[in-house]
Amino acid sequence: MKTSSTKGPPPRAHHVAWLVVGCVFAVLWGMPANAELISTADLNAGLARAAADLVADKTACDQWTGTPRDVCRERALAKERVTRAELVVASTGTRKAHDHLAAVKVDTAYDIARTQCNDKTGDAKHACTRQAQTLRIQGQADLKHHEHKSEGAVDKGRLNDDKPAAEKCDLLASGAAANCLPTTKPNKGGVKRAPPI
């Protein structure tokens, strides 16, 4: 059998890459806008279930030793962290909670990938670790891109109401930003003008 002279990523690196990309896209689309939020009682029950599942999953990992046990425990911890973040999203439905969930998924995928590298040595371990770091950086960049895209969105001619007027104007194109501050916040007496610089 003929071997190739080019070195590729470790065999599991492709799985990790798809896991990170899948996690990012799954969170970016989030819950449907008309989804109902869960109650505080349901949130607390879900958090208690997640904690109990973590203990059970970690106990099940004790049947292995070394790196397989470490990977199993890392997966159990990742499952619990993601479940907690999903419950917060389900109870609040805020953009911040969605962003946190996406960040948790990227971080846990990285933690699992990094732990899988522990049974390798030398160049293989170095390549595996660099691949995991590259995927984490790529996932974080995708998250930041999505955050900036959603912050800069203009909805039906109105800017996001949760930003101060100056920040809202900074998100607009230069021509529109020049005329933004005087018309950002109308009041009873007319238009509120920006203070002189």
C-alpha positions as MATLAB code, in Angstrom:
seq = 'MKTSSTKGPPPRAHHVAWLVVGCVFAVLWGMPANAELISTADLNAGLARAAADLVADKTACDQWTGTPRDVCRERALAKERVTRAELVVASTGTRKAHDHLAAVKVDTAYDIARTQCNDKTGDAKHACTRQAQTLRIQGQADLKHHEHKSEGAVDKGRLNDDKPAAEKCDLLASGAAANCLPTTKPNKGGVKRAPPI';
ca = [
       0.000    0.000    0.000;
       1.313    3.417   -0.951;
       1.550    6.074    1.749;
       1.152    9.752    1.119;
       4.029   12.102    1.902;
       1.701   14.951    2.952;
       0.727   15.188    6.548;
      -2.902   15.831    7.291;
      -4.768   16.617   10.443;
      -5.277   13.850   12.952;
      -8.160   11.522   12.029;
     -10.484   12.896   14.714;
      -9.763   16.521   13.851;
     -12.370   16.480   11.094;
     -14.971   15.283   13.588;
     -14.059   18.091   15.953;
     -14.202   20.623   13.102;
     -17.705   19.572   12.169;
     -18.724   19.543   15.828;
     -17.578   23.140   16.330;
     -19.143   24.360   13.085;
     -22.371   22.506   13.848;
     -22.548   23.953   17.361;
     -22.027   27.481   16.121;
     -24.699   27.219   13.447;
     -27.160   25.468   15.743;
     -26.990   28.331   18.195;
     -26.934   31.105   15.609;
     -30.401   30.168   14.483;
     -31.490   29.748   18.103;
     -35.014   29.185   19.281;
     -37.952   30.267   17.184;
     -39.212   33.747   17.978;
     -42.615   32.463   19.072;
     -41.258   29.831   21.485;
     -42.658   30.059   24.988;
     -40.302   30.629   27.871;
     -40.075   28.054   30.634;
     -41.021   28.898   34.205;
     -38.588   29.326   37.084;
     -39.754   26.006   38.540;
     -38.989   24.248   35.242;
     -35.609   25.983   35.107;
     -34.718   24.834   38.627;
     -35.905   21.287   37.899;
     -33.826   21.212   34.717;
     -30.740   22.478   36.543;
     -31.203   19.799   39.217;
     -31.537   17.114   36.504;
     -28.388   18.401   34.783;
     -26.435   18.222   38.049;
     -27.691   14.683   38.751;
     -26.839   13.610   35.187;
     -23.329   15.025   35.590;
     -22.717   12.939   38.711;
     -24.083    9.801   37.017;
     -22.087   10.390   33.824;
     -18.854   10.995   35.743;
     -19.439    7.822   37.733;
     -19.957    5.882   34.493;
     -16.607    7.215   33.246;
     -14.772    5.464   36.071;
     -14.904    2.186   34.149;
     -12.047    3.531   31.995;
      -8.590    4.737   32.887;
      -6.224    7.341   31.512;
      -7.165    9.505   28.556;
     -10.430    7.682   27.694;
     -11.680    8.395   31.231;
     -10.574   12.023   30.951;
     -12.360   12.410   27.598;
     -15.491   10.787   29.024;
     -15.467   13.157   32.002;
     -14.878   16.147   29.732;
     -17.877   15.102   27.611;
     -20.005   14.742   30.749;
     -18.991   18.199   31.929;
     -19.620   19.643   28.448;
     -23.078   18.062   28.371;
     -23.909   19.632   31.736;
     -22.592   23.084   30.775;
     -24.503   23.074   27.481;
     -27.671   21.876   29.203;
     -27.417   24.682   31.772;
     -26.891   27.276   29.036;
     -29.826   25.870   27.013;
     -32.044   26.112   30.078;
     -31.085   29.750   30.558;
     -31.938   30.401   26.908;
     -35.269   28.638   27.364;
     -36.065   30.666   30.476;
     -34.935   34.111   29.299;
     -34.817   33.968   25.510;
     -32.400   36.902   25.389;
     -29.735   37.471   22.761;
     -27.123   37.475   25.545;
     -28.225   33.996   26.629;
     -28.060   32.751   23.026;
     -24.567   34.205   22.641;
     -23.474   32.598   25.907;
     -24.814   29.234   24.740;
     -22.869   29.505   21.504;
     -19.695   30.391   23.403;
     -20.179   27.464   25.793;
     -20.576   25.065   22.864;
     -17.385   26.316   21.233;
     -15.454   26.134   24.511;
     -16.662   22.656   25.409;
     -15.882   21.330   21.931;
     -12.370   22.718   22.348;
     -11.983   21.191   25.813;
     -12.985   17.769   24.502;
     -10.674   18.032   21.491;
      -7.765   19.163   23.650;
      -8.322   16.278   26.078;
      -8.361   13.797   23.185;
      -4.845   14.974   22.317;
      -3.468   13.830   25.666;
      -2.865   10.244   24.544;
      -0.659   11.382   21.668;
       3.031   12.234   21.912;
       5.527   14.403   20.092;
       4.534   15.940   16.779;
       1.174   14.176   16.703;
       0.206   15.750   20.043;
       1.437   19.145   18.936;
      -0.525   18.930   15.663;
      -3.637   17.749   17.479;
      -3.413   20.579   20.014;
      -2.868   23.186   17.301;
      -5.851   21.829   15.348;
      -8.039   22.114   18.449;
      -6.838   25.677   19.074;
      -7.425   26.626   15.434;
     -10.974   25.301   15.565;
     -11.630   27.195   18.807;
     -10.330   30.441   17.322;
     -12.427   29.878   14.201;
     -15.532   29.206   16.307;
     -14.948   32.326   18.391;
     -14.429   34.397   15.248;
     -17.711   33.084   13.841;
     -19.430   34.073   17.085;
     -17.964   37.586   17.024;
     -18.958   37.984   13.384;
     -22.510   36.977   14.222;
     -22.618   39.309   17.244;
     -21.435   42.284   15.180;
     -23.871   41.426   12.431;
     -26.817   41.291   14.835;
     -25.750   44.468   16.658;
     -25.520   46.432   13.425;
     -28.863   45.312   12.119;
     -31.448   47.975   11.498;
     -34.994   46.759   12.062;
     -37.675   48.640   10.084;
     -35.744   51.893   10.203;
     -35.214   51.766   13.972;
     -31.963   51.020   15.728;
     -31.653   48.605   18.641;
     -33.164   50.367   21.664;
     -30.737   48.879   24.162;
     -27.746   50.954   23.003;
     -26.895   54.532   23.850;
     -27.505   56.972   21.016;
     -23.818   57.512   20.229;
     -23.207   53.754   19.889;
     -26.227   53.422   17.623;
     -24.854   56.101   15.343;
     -21.438   54.457   15.217;
     -23.061   51.380   13.645;
     -24.398   53.363   10.698;
     -22.563   54.257    7.509;
     -20.557   57.491    7.698;
     -23.125   59.598    5.787;
     -26.016   58.436    7.920;
     -23.996   58.667   11.152;
     -23.458   62.400   10.643;
     -27.218   63.011   10.785;
     -27.986   60.347   13.367;
     -27.553   61.993   16.762;
     -29.896   64.939   16.216;
     -32.803   62.618   15.376;
     -32.113   59.666   17.638;
     -34.374   60.570   20.538;
     -37.320   62.891   19.953;
     -38.951   64.562   22.928;
     -42.052   66.654   23.565;
     -40.493   69.909   22.469;
     -39.016   68.564   19.244;
     -35.742   66.941   18.401;
     -33.039   66.449   21.003;
     -29.786   67.818   19.667;
     -26.329   66.482   20.369;
     -24.231   68.580   22.733;
     -21.515   70.666   21.045;
     -18.086   69.096   20.930;
];
